[in-house]
Amino acid sequence: MTSPSNDNRGKNLARCPICHAPAVPEYVPFCSKRCADVDLHRWLSGSYAVPAEEDDSDGAPQPGGEAIED
């Protein structure tokens, strides 16, 4: 027999990545259309960009390295 405290096991434990409210099945992983739209705006505006380093090599051999070919 399970105790009442274990009745929530396996139920929706996901949290909205925007406001941290419980996720709603219709908008998983979000809690509402508003939070889904906020996330979409962040993607489209470039807020979720991965930082990258510029590649300064011009294909010439680097000391201790090999030439880079395109």
OpenMM code with the backbone's topology and positions (N, CA, C; nanometers):
from openmm import Vec3, app, unit

residues = "MET THR SER PRO SER ASN ASP ASN ARG GLY LYS ASN LEU ALA ARG CYS PRO ILE CYS HIS ALA PRO ALA VAL PRO GLU TYR VAL PRO PHE CYS SER LYS ARG CYS ALA ASP VAL ASP LEU HIS ARG TRP LEU SER GLY SER TYR ALA VAL PRO ALA GLU GLU ASP ASP SER ASP GLY ALA PRO GLN PRO GLY GLY GLU ALA ILE GLU ASP".split()
positions = [
    Vec3(0.0846, -0.1172, 0.0000),
    Vec3(0.0000, 0.0000, 0.0000),
    Vec3(0.0900, 0.1247, 0.0000),
    Vec3(0.0554, 0.2227, -0.0809),
    Vec3(0.1356, 0.3443, -0.0891),
    Vec3(0.0834, 0.4486, 0.0073),
    Vec3(0.1731, 0.5286, 0.0565),
    Vec3(0.1313, 0.6348, 0.1476),
    Vec3(0.0823, 0.7542, 0.0671),
    Vec3(-0.0020, 0.8393, 0.1256),
    Vec3(-0.0544, 0.9553, 0.0539),
    Vec3(0.0548, 1.0490, 0.0034),
    Vec3(0.1695, 1.0559, 0.0722),
    Vec3(0.2766, 1.1448, 0.0291),
    Vec3(0.3407, 1.0988, -0.1016),
    Vec3(0.3226, 0.9721, -0.1390),
    Vec3(0.3810, 0.9200, -0.2630),
    Vec3(0.2846, 0.9268, -0.3806),
    Vec3(0.1645, 0.9793, -0.3610),
    Vec3(0.0647, 0.9835, -0.4669),
    Vec3(0.1047, 1.0744, -0.5826),
    Vec3(0.1920, 1.1694, -0.5603),
    Vec3(0.2339, 1.2619, -0.6652),
    Vec3(0.3505, 1.2086, -0.7480),
    Vec3(0.4011, 1.0933, -0.7142),
    Vec3(0.5138, 1.0368, -0.7872),
    Vec3(0.4742, 1.0073, -0.9316),
    Vec3(0.5577, 1.0504, -1.0262),
    Vec3(0.5305, 1.0242, -1.1663),
    Vec3(0.4401, 1.1262, -1.2317),
    Vec3(0.3851, 1.2168, -1.1538),
    Vec3(0.2998, 1.3203, -1.2118),
    Vec3(0.3866, 1.4331, -1.2639),
    Vec3(0.3250, 1.5330, -1.3206),
    Vec3(0.3950, 1.6434, -1.3853),
    Vec3(0.4848, 1.7174, -1.2864),
    Vec3(0.6153, 1.6895, -1.2887),
    Vec3(0.7103, 1.7560, -1.2019),
    Vec3(0.7921, 1.8584, -1.2792),
    Vec3(0.7678, 1.8704, -1.4083),
    Vec3(0.8433, 1.9634, -1.4919),
    Vec3(0.8059, 2.1062, -1.4563),
    Vec3(0.9036, 2.1938, -1.4684),
    Vec3(0.8826, 2.3354, -1.4417),
    Vec3(0.9062, 2.4153, -1.5681),
    Vec3(0.8318, 2.5219, -1.5838),
    Vec3(0.8457, 2.6110, -1.6986),
    Vec3(0.9852, 2.6746, -1.6943),
    Vec3(1.0610, 2.6696, -1.8042),
    Vec3(1.1947, 2.7282, -1.8039),
    Vec3(1.1938, 2.8808, -1.7993),
    Vec3(1.0800, 2.9438, -1.8226),
    Vec3(1.0708, 3.0898, -1.8222),
    Vec3(1.0354, 3.1419, -1.6828),
    Vec3(0.9261, 3.0927, -1.6239),
    Vec3(0.8801, 3.1465, -1.4950),
    Vec3(0.8856, 3.0444, -1.3809),
    Vec3(0.9200, 2.9204, -1.4109),
    Vec3(0.9352, 2.8122, -1.3128),
    Vec3(0.8044, 2.7658, -1.2493),
    Vec3(0.6927, 2.8006, -1.3090),
    Vec3(0.5638, 2.7472, -1.2644),
    Vec3(0.5515, 2.6037, -1.3167),
    Vec3(0.4626, 2.5232, -1.2610),
    Vec3(0.4444, 2.3871, -1.3125),
    Vec3(0.4042, 2.3892, -1.4609),
    Vec3(0.4622, 2.3004, -1.5389),
    Vec3(0.4308, 2.2924, -1.6822),
    Vec3(0.2894, 2.2405, -1.7023),
    Vec3(0.2278, 2.2852, -1.8119),
    Vec3(0.0924, 2.2446, -1.8480),
    Vec3(0.1032, 2.1548, -1.9713),
    Vec3(0.0357, 2.0392, -1.9721),
    Vec3(0.0501, 1.9454, -2.0848),
    Vec3(0.0295, 2.0091, -2.2222),
    Vec3(-0.0601, 2.1041, -2.2345),
    Vec3(-0.0877, 2.1677, -2.3632),
    Vec3(0.0320, 2.2475, -2.4158),
    Vec3(0.1157, 2.2982, -2.3248),
    Vec3(0.2272, 2.3848, -2.3643),
    Vec3(0.3637, 2.3317, -2.3202),
    Vec3(0.3739, 2.2040, -2.2844),
    Vec3(0.5001, 2.1469, -2.2352),
    Vec3(0.6149, 2.1861, -2.3257),
    Vec3(0.7249, 2.2331, -2.2764),
    Vec3(0.7665, 2.2382, -2.1356),
    Vec3(0.7257, 2.3669, -2.0647),
    Vec3(0.6403, 2.4456, -2.1245),
    Vec3(0.6012, 2.5741, -2.0668),
    Vec3(0.4718, 2.5617, -1.9873),
    Vec3(0.4381, 2.6700, -1.9154),
    Vec3(0.3152, 2.6700, -1.8352),
    Vec3(0.2015, 2.7401, -1.9078),
    Vec3(0.2335, 2.8171, -2.0120),
    Vec3(0.1295, 2.8933, -2.0815),
    Vec3(0.1780, 2.9328, -2.2209),
    Vec3(0.0858, 2.9807, -2.3015),
    Vec3(0.1212, 3.0303, -2.4341),
    Vec3(0.2130, 3.1511, -2.4219),
    Vec3(0.1900, 3.2340, -2.3204),
    Vec3(0.2730, 3.3517, -2.3004),
    Vec3(0.4195, 3.3135, -2.2826),
    Vec3(0.4476, 3.2157, -2.1956),
    Vec3(0.5864, 3.1744, -2.1728),
    Vec3(0.6446, 3.1091, -2.2986),
    Vec3(0.5636, 3.0345, -2.3732),
    Vec3(0.6107, 2.9768, -2.4987),
    Vec3(0.6476, 3.0871, -2.5973),
    Vec3(0.5671, 3.1938, -2.6010),
    Vec3(0.5955, 3.3063, -2.6904),
    Vec3(0.7195, 3.3841, -2.6462),
    Vec3(0.7394, 3.3977, -2.5159),
    Vec3(0.8602, 3.4639, -2.4651),
    Vec3(0.9834, 3.3862, -2.5104),
    Vec3(0.9779, 3.2534, -2.4987),
    Vec3(1.0898, 3.1693, -2.5406),
    Vec3(1.1149, 3.1820, -2.6910),
    Vec3(1.0088, 3.1805, -2.7709),
    Vec3(1.0231, 3.1951, -2.9159),
    Vec3(1.0875, 3.3298, -2.9494),
    Vec3(1.0444, 3.4352, -2.8825),
    Vec3(1.1031, 3.5678, -2.9062),
    Vec3(1.2523, 3.5679, -2.8733),
    Vec3(1.2893, 3.5005, -2.7653),
    Vec3(1.4317, 3.4943, -2.7293),
    Vec3(1.5125, 3.4235, -2.8368),
    Vec3(1.4571, 3.3162, -2.8935),
    Vec3(1.5272, 3.2461, -3.0021),
    Vec3(1.5400, 3.3357, -3.1243),
    Vec3(1.4301, 3.4000, -3.1624),
    Vec3(1.4295, 3.4803, -3.2851),
    Vec3(1.5133, 3.6073, -3.2724),
    Vec3(1.5267, 3.6608, -3.1519),
    Vec3(1.6044, 3.7839, -3.1332),
    Vec3(1.7524, 3.7569, -3.1108),
    Vec3(1.7903, 3.6296, -3.0980),
    Vec3(1.9313, 3.5952, -3.0806),
    Vec3(1.9773, 3.5916, -2.9361),
    Vec3(1.8848, 3.5991, -2.8413),
    Vec3(1.9223, 3.5936, -2.6993),
    Vec3(1.9830, 3.4594, -2.6611),
    Vec3(1.9480, 3.3546, -2.7335),
    Vec3(1.9986, 3.2216, -2.7027),
    Vec3(2.1182, 3.1853, -2.7909),
    Vec3(2.1981, 3.2825, -2.8283),
    Vec3(2.3140, 3.2570, -2.9138),
    Vec3(2.4257, 3.1905, -2.8334),
    Vec3(2.4945, 3.0991, -2.8962),
    Vec3(2.6092, 3.0338, -2.8357),
    Vec3(2.7328, 3.1163, -2.8687),
    Vec3(2.8089, 3.1594, -2.7684),
    Vec3(2.9272, 3.2392, -2.7972),
    Vec3(3.0293, 3.1576, -2.8758),
    Vec3(3.0912, 3.2210, -2.9723),
    Vec3(3.1900, 3.1528, -3.0554),
    Vec3(3.3162, 3.2379, -3.0630),
    Vec3(3.4279, 3.1724, -3.0848),
    Vec3(3.5536, 3.2432, -3.1019),
    Vec3(3.5823, 3.2554, -3.2504),
    Vec3(3.6344, 3.3708, -3.2891),
    Vec3(3.6728, 3.3916, -3.4278),
    Vec3(3.7929, 3.3040, -3.4615),
    Vec3(3.7926, 3.2475, -3.5799),
    Vec3(3.9042, 3.1671, -3.6277),
    Vec3(3.9971, 3.2602, -3.7043),
    Vec3(4.1131, 3.2910, -3.6444),
    Vec3(4.2075, 3.3850, -3.7043),
    Vec3(4.2984, 3.3204, -3.8081),
    Vec3(4.2873, 3.1900, -3.8263),
    Vec3(4.3796, 3.1255, -3.9199),
    Vec3(4.3397, 3.1558, -4.0643),
    Vec3(4.4391, 3.1704, -4.1468),
    Vec3(4.4159, 3.1970, -4.2886),
    Vec3(4.4560, 3.0774, -4.3737),
    Vec3(4.4699, 2.9623, -4.3091),
    Vec3(4.5087, 2.8418, -4.3815),
    Vec3(4.6591, 2.8183, -4.3796),
    Vec3(4.7348, 2.9168, -4.3301),
    Vec3(4.8806, 2.9019, -4.3227),
    Vec3(4.9149, 2.8115, -4.2058),
    Vec3(5.0255, 2.7389, -4.2193),
    Vec3(5.0677, 2.6493, -4.1113),
    Vec3(5.0955, 2.7302, -3.9833),
    Vec3(5.0495, 2.6773, -3.8730),
    Vec3(5.0736, 2.7384, -3.7429),
    Vec3(5.1935, 2.6676, -3.6803),
    Vec3(5.2695, 2.7376, -3.5998),
    Vec3(5.3810, 2.6714, -3.5307),
    Vec3(5.3305, 2.5520, -3.4505),
    Vec3(5.3847, 2.4350, -3.4792),
    Vec3(5.3424, 2.3142, -3.4088),
    Vec3(5.2123, 2.2571, -3.4610),
    Vec3(5.1603, 2.3082, -3.5699),
    Vec3(5.0343, 2.2578, -3.6229),
    Vec3(5.0449, 2.2294, -3.7709),
    Vec3(4.9360, 2.1874, -3.8287),
    Vec3(4.9319, 2.1591, -3.9716),
    Vec3(4.8482, 2.2642, -4.0418),
    Vec3(4.8662, 2.2759, -4.1712),
    Vec3(4.7882, 2.3709, -4.2501),
    Vec3(4.6423, 2.3287, -4.2510),
    Vec3(4.5550, 2.4272, -4.2507),
    Vec3(4.4109, 2.4007, -4.2569),
    Vec3(4.3656, 2.4164, -4.4010),
    Vec3(4.3009, 2.3134, -4.4518),
    Vec3(4.2527, 2.3193, -4.5906),
    Vec3(4.1013, 2.3290, -4.5902),
    Vec3(4.0481, 2.4031, -4.6853),
    Vec3(3.9032, 2.4185, -4.6960),
    Vec3(3.8413, 2.3065, -4.7734),
] * unit.nanometer
topology = app.Topology()
chain = topology.addChain("A")
for resn in residues:
    res = topology.addResidue(resn, chain)
    for name in ("N", "CA", "C"):
        topology.addAtom(name, app.Element.getBySymbol(name[0]), res)
